[in-house]
Amino acid sequence: MTGRLPANPSGGLLSKGEPLGASALGQVVELTLQLRGDAGPRQVPGARTGLAHTVGRGANASVVVLKR
């Protein structure tokens, strides 16, 4: 994964499927793997900050920022 600001190295919900009710959790798991350096072939070199953003029904939304 290269580029100044790599986005969506896991392929997102299109590649993993929609874990109904747990989309944000799946994103946070991916961020954690990236920041720990445990993401395998989709690892973003030198990952230091991660952002997960999910919008659900109605006014439900979540934003999570993790830093190393």
Secondary structure, DSSP 8 states (H G I E B T S, - for coil): --SSS---TT-HHHHH---TT-HHHHHHHHHHHHHHT--GGG--TT--EEEEEEE-STT-EEEEEEE-
